[in-house]
Amino acid sequence: MLAVLPLALLATWVVPTVSGPPISVEKKRPRAAERRPTAPRPMIISRAEWGADDSLRTEPVTYTGAPQAAFVHHTGHPDDYDCADVPAMLRAMQVDHVLGQGWDDLGYNFVVDKCGTIYEGRAGGIDRFVLGAHTTGFNHDSVGIAALGDFSYVETLPEPLLASIASIAAWKLSSESDPLGQVRLVSTNDASRYAEGTAAVVDVIAGHRDIFYTHCPGDPLYAALPDIRDRVVALRAEAAAAADRSGDSPASAEGAEPDRTTQPDDPTESAESYGSAEPAEPEGSDQTAGPVDPDDPAGPARPDDPAQPARLSTGVP
């Protein structure tokens, strides 16, 4: 004989209501990894100050993650330029990159002249993590710093140049990056020394030649990379000591960016602008075109990133 359950046991359980005002639940954003002090932002000449022509740009800016590596380049300009002429040289380089090479903007994130002046390169915001076009296959999660000049046949590199390159790396690199260490990056382009999808272990502060078939940044500047790494360590140690003395919490220096998967606070900005998915290579032109090596005309011509900066940057359009 079948047992008959009381109706009360067959009824669906209903969550009891609670009287009173509604409970406010704060939506917390994902916590980024703990960040230590990096270094203060150095003085940087903005694009507006050197006269960049933003009307040449037609593509939206793409952002990436905090730089895990800094790639050092040279632009190939003659070394005997006058530093007063640098803004005009940058304007000519932008014209060449956009109109001559078919790219959307300068490829380097920052350019440093021999007098140590730092210039904002690719558009998108000095304090933002802008996806550059400086190191084929490894533009994501990296920063490109270019020395304005060739510096291949000099006995001594300008001290202000080295100091400024180090100051950018000390400030811009992720606080989790060890300037004396190495990092694992994955290639996004077959034109580099590493096939697309291949992981490469490179120095956190590396030269362009470590990734691409090129002589860049020239032997003297490449040989100076260990000194630049030591300078970055010293700058970050000074920043940490200053933070300890002032009692500041161990937060990062200027330039911090939300996690790649974090939605922006500003509702007018799209989540895609932060690279929540892996950003496409910039510019969108045919990657099999195969322009000349961006920095070294003597090096072999290789296929390149669509927006890879050109070697032809002599200050003459």
KOLMARVEX-819438 format. One record per residue (C-alpha): residue number from 0; z, y, x. Coordinates in steps of 0.05 Angstrom, whole numbers. Layout:
N
{rec NUM,{Z,Y,X}}
...
end
This chain:
317
{rec 0,{0,0,0}}
{rec 1,{-21,67,29}}
{rec 2,{33,118,42}}
{rec 3,{25,186,10}}
{rec 4,{43,244,54}}
{rec 5,{76,305,24}}
{rec 6,{28,362,11}}
{rec 7,{70,406,56}}
{rec 8,{51,363,116}}
{rec 9,{-23,365,100}}
{rec 10,{-26,441,96}}
{rec 11,{-57,480,155}}
{rec 12,{-5,515,197}}
{rec 13,{-11,590,195}}
{rec 14,{14,636,250}}
{rec 15,{71,676,221}}
{rec 16,{61,751,217}}
{rec 17,{106,799,253}}
{rec 18,{123,866,224}}
{rec 19,{124,928,266}}
{rec 20,{74,969,307}}
{rec 21,{17,933,342}}
{rec 22,{29,909,412}}
{rec 23,{-12,945,465}}
{rec 24,{-41,897,517}}
{rec 25,{-65,929,581}}
{rec 26,{-130,901,607}}
{rec 27,{-122,893,681}}
{rec 28,{-181,892,728}}
{rec 29,{-186,836,779}}
{rec 30,{-144,850,840}}
{rec 31,{-183,859,904}}
{rec 32,{-158,826,967}}
{rec 33,{-102,865,1001}}
{rec 34,{-133,919,1043}}
{rec 35,{-105,947,1107}}
{rec 36,{-120,1016,1134}}
{rec 37,{-189,1023,1164}}
{rec 38,{-201,1092,1194}}
{rec 39,{-212,1161,1165}}
{rec 40,{-282,1180,1145}}
{rec 41,{-317,1218,1201}}
{rec 42,{-353,1283,1189}}
{rec 43,{-421,1268,1160}}
{rec 44,{-480,1314,1147}}
{rec 45,{-503,1300,1076}}
{rec 46,{-575,1288,1053}}
{rec 47,{-573,1355,1018}}
{rec 48,{-553,1389,1083}}
{rec 49,{-609,1359,1124}}
{rec 50,{-659,1370,1069}}
{rec 51,{-676,1301,1044}}
{rec 52,{-731,1301,991}}
{rec 53,{-704,1261,933}}
{rec 54,{-768,1272,894}}
{rec 55,{-799,1220,940}}
{rec 56,{-753,1167,913}}
{rec 57,{-775,1128,851}}
{rec 58,{-729,1067,851}}
{rec 59,{-656,1065,828}}
{rec 60,{-602,1057,880}}
{rec 61,{-575,987,890}}
{rec 62,{-503,975,911}}
{rec 63,{-474,916,948}}
{rec 64,{-406,890,971}}
{rec 65,{-361,920,1023}}
{rec 66,{-395,913,1091}}
{rec 67,{-376,850,1128}}
{rec 68,{-420,868,1186}}
{rec 69,{-448,931,1220}}
{rec 70,{-517,927,1250}}
{rec 71,{-534,977,1305}}
{rec 72,{-605,1002,1314}}
{rec 73,{-646,1053,1351}}
{rec 74,{-700,1093,1316}}
{rec 75,{-749,1095,1375}}
{rec 76,{-754,1171,1379}}
{rec 77,{-764,1201,1448}}
{rec 78,{-696,1214,1479}}
{rec 79,{-710,1286,1500}}
{rec 80,{-706,1316,1431}}
{rec 81,{-665,1378,1416}}
{rec 82,{-607,1363,1369}}
{rec 83,{-623,1426,1331}}
{rec 84,{-688,1393,1310}}
{rec 85,{-656,1331,1280}}
{rec 86,{-658,1352,1207}}
{rec 87,{-733,1363,1213}}
{rec 88,{-740,1295,1248}}
{rec 89,{-702,1261,1191}}
{rec 90,{-746,1294,1139}}
{rec 91,{-808,1270,1176}}
{rec 92,{-779,1200,1182}}
{rec 93,{-766,1199,1107}}
{rec 94,{-838,1220,1093}}
{rec 95,{-864,1166,1139}}
{rec 96,{-820,1112,1109}}
{rec 97,{-839,1130,1037}}
{rec 98,{-910,1155,1041}}
{rec 99,{-933,1121,1105}}
{rec 100,{-899,1053,1097}}
{rec 101,{-894,1051,1021}}
{rec 102,{-818,1045,1019}}
{rec 103,{-773,1085,973}}
{rec 104,{-726,1119,1022}}
{rec 105,{-696,1116,1092}}
{rec 106,{-674,1046,1109}}
{rec 107,{-613,1062,1151}}
{rec 108,{-547,1078,1118}}
{rec 109,{-528,1127,1173}}
{rec 110,{-563,1160,1232}}
{rec 111,{-528,1187,1294}}
{rec 112,{-561,1235,1342}}
{rec 113,{-547,1238,1416}}
{rec 114,{-500,1297,1406}}
{rec 115,{-456,1253,1362}}
{rec 116,{-473,1285,1295}}
{rec 117,{-474,1234,1238}}
{rec 118,{-524,1240,1182}}
{rec 119,{-525,1207,1115}}
{rec 120,{-586,1162,1111}}
{rec 121,{-605,1122,1050}}
{rec 122,{-587,1154,984}}
{rec 123,{-532,1128,939}}
{rec 124,{-468,1162,961}}
{rec 125,{-433,1167,1028}}
{rec 126,{-370,1133,1001}}
{rec 127,{-408,1079,964}}
{rec 128,{-432,1012,990}}
{rec 129,{-507,1024,987}}
{rec 130,{-556,967,997}}
{rec 131,{-597,990,1056}}
{rec 132,{-663,965,1085}}
{rec 133,{-646,962,1158}}
{rec 134,{-637,889,1178}}
{rec 135,{-687,840,1149}}
{rec 136,{-653,786,1108}}
{rec 137,{-583,813,1120}}
{rec 138,{-580,880,1084}}
{rec 139,{-529,853,1034}}
{rec 140,{-456,866,1050}}
{rec 141,{-474,903,1114}}
{rec 142,{-483,974,1139}}
{rec 143,{-540,997,1182}}
{rec 144,{-524,1050,1236}}
{rec 145,{-583,1078,1275}}
{rec 146,{-580,1116,1340}}
{rec 147,{-633,1171,1337}}
{rec 148,{-674,1158,1400}}
{rec 149,{-698,1100,1442}}
{rec 150,{-644,1096,1497}}
{rec 151,{-680,1037,1530}}
{rec 152,{-689,1070,1598}}
{rec 153,{-626,1112,1606}}
{rec 154,{-573,1099,1659}}
{rec 155,{-517,1126,1616}}
{rec 156,{-512,1130,1541}}
{rec 157,{-485,1195,1511}}
{rec 158,{-411,1190,1499}}
{rec 159,{-414,1228,1432}}
{rec 160,{-465,1177,1408}}
{rec 161,{-421,1117,1423}}
{rec 162,{-359,1151,1394}}
{rec 163,{-394,1167,1329}}
{rec 164,{-424,1098,1320}}
{rec 165,{-354,1069,1329}}
{rec 166,{-325,1119,1279}}
{rec 167,{-373,1098,1225}}
{rec 168,{-360,1024,1236}}
{rec 169,{-285,1034,1238}}
{rec 170,{-287,1070,1171}}
{rec 171,{-342,1034,1134}}
{rec 172,{-330,961,1151}}
{rec 173,{-288,920,1103}}
{rec 174,{-215,922,1123}}
{rec 175,{-216,846,1124}}
{rec 176,{-269,847,1179}}
{rec 177,{-246,836,1251}}
{rec 178,{-288,883,1295}}
{rec 179,{-280,833,1352}}
{rec 180,{-297,773,1310}}
{rec 181,{-356,741,1276}}
{rec 182,{-378,733,1204}}
{rec 183,{-420,683,1165}}
{rec 184,{-478,714,1127}}
{rec 185,{-534,682,1088}}
{rec 186,{-606,704,1099}}
{rec 187,{-645,730,1040}}
{rec 188,{-713,734,1074}}
{rec 189,{-755,685,1115}}
{rec 190,{-778,741,1160}}
{rec 191,{-713,744,1199}}
{rec 192,{-692,696,1254}}
{rec 193,{-660,655,1198}}
{rec 194,{-699,624,1140}}
{rec 195,{-680,647,1070}}
{rec 196,{-617,612,1047}}
{rec 197,{-596,596,1118}}
{rec 198,{-526,615,1140}}
{rec 199,{-519,654,1205}}
{rec 200,{-456,668,1244}}
{rec 201,{-462,736,1277}}
{rec 202,{-416,786,1309}}
{rec 203,{-384,833,1259}}
{rec 204,{-413,890,1301}}
{rec 205,{-482,865,1321}}
{rec 206,{-549,890,1345}}
{rec 207,{-613,887,1305}}
{rec 208,{-641,837,1355}}
{rec 209,{-587,787,1336}}
{rec 210,{-621,778,1268}}
{rec 211,{-693,801,1276}}
{rec 212,{-749,791,1327}}
{rec 213,{-742,857,1362}}
{rec 214,{-718,892,1425}}
{rec 215,{-676,939,1382}}
{rec 216,{-628,973,1396}}
{rec 217,{-651,972,1469}}
{rec 218,{-616,940,1527}}
{rec 219,{-567,996,1544}}
{rec 220,{-542,1004,1473}}
{rec 221,{-539,929,1462}}
{rec 222,{-498,923,1526}}
{rec 223,{-451,977,1499}}
{rec 224,{-433,937,1436}}
{rec 225,{-370,907,1467}}
{rec 226,{-346,977,1483}}
{rec 227,{-362,999,1412}}
{rec 228,{-322,941,1384}}
{rec 229,{-262,960,1427}}
{rec 230,{-267,1032,1402}}
{rec 231,{-267,1008,1330}}
{rec 232,{-204,967,1342}}
{rec 233,{-170,1028,1374}}
{rec 234,{-190,1074,1316}}
{rec 235,{-163,1025,1265}}
{rec 236,{-99,1017,1304}}
{rec 237,{-90,1092,1305}}
{rec 238,{-101,1095,1230}}
{rec 239,{-50,1039,1218}}
{rec 240,{1,1074,1262}}
{rec 241,{-10,1140,1226}}
{rec 242,{-1,1105,1159}}
{rec 243,{64,1073,1183}}
{rec 244,{91,1140,1206}}
{rec 245,{75,1174,1141}}
{rec 246,{101,1116,1099}}
{rec 247,{35,1107,1063}}
{rec 248,{20,1041,1032}}
{rec 249,{-30,997,1068}}
{rec 250,{-90,1018,1028}}
{rec 251,{-160,1023,1054}}
{rec 252,{-192,1087,1079}}
{rec 253,{-245,1124,1040}}
{rec 254,{-305,1084,1020}}
{rec 255,{-270,1030,981}}
{rec 256,{-313,999,927}}
{rec 257,{-295,955,868}}
{rec 258,{-304,880,875}}
{rec 259,{-376,859,865}}
{rec 260,{-356,824,800}}
{rec 261,{-314,882,774}}
{rec 262,{-341,925,718}}
{rec 263,{-345,999,734}}
{rec 264,{-293,1046,704}}
{rec 265,{-346,1095,684}}
{rec 266,{-378,1070,620}}
{rec 267,{-441,1108,635}}
{rec 268,{-454,1064,696}}
{rec 269,{-483,995,688}}
{rec 270,{-449,934,715}}
{rec 271,{-514,916,750}}
{rec 272,{-508,978,794}}
{rec 273,{-449,945,828}}
{rec 274,{-487,882,845}}
{rec 275,{-449,836,799}}
{rec 276,{-508,790,809}}
{rec 277,{-542,785,876}}
{rec 278,{-585,848,881}}
{rec 279,{-659,840,891}}
{rec 280,{-689,862,956}}
{rec 281,{-703,936,951}}
{rec 282,{-770,969,937}}
{rec 283,{-803,908,906}}
{rec 284,{-867,907,948}}
{rec 285,{-900,844,975}}
{rec 286,{-854,813,1027}}
{rec 287,{-913,778,1060}}
{rec 288,{-947,842,1079}}
{rec 289,{-922,839,1151}}
{rec 290,{-915,910,1178}}
{rec 291,{-901,922,1252}}
{rec 292,{-832,911,1280}}
{rec 293,{-790,969,1253}}
{rec 294,{-759,990,1319}}
{rec 295,{-798,960,1376}}
{rec 296,{-874,968,1381}}
{rec 297,{-874,920,1440}}
{rec 298,{-842,865,1400}}
{rec 299,{-882,816,1357}}
{rec 300,{-904,838,1289}}
{rec 301,{-866,800,1235}}
{rec 302,{-865,799,1159}}
{rec 303,{-810,845,1137}}
{rec 304,{-765,867,1081}}
{rec 305,{-803,913,1034}}
{rec 306,{-760,972,1052}}
{rec 307,{-749,957,1125}}
{rec 308,{-749,1023,1164}}
{rec 309,{-809,1036,1208}}
{rec 310,{-810,1043,1283}}
{rec 311,{-857,1103,1275}}
{rec 312,{-804,1157,1272}}
{rec 313,{-825,1209,1323}}
{rec 314,{-810,1269,1280}}
{rec 315,{-884,1279,1263}}
{rec 316,{-907,1258,1193}}
end
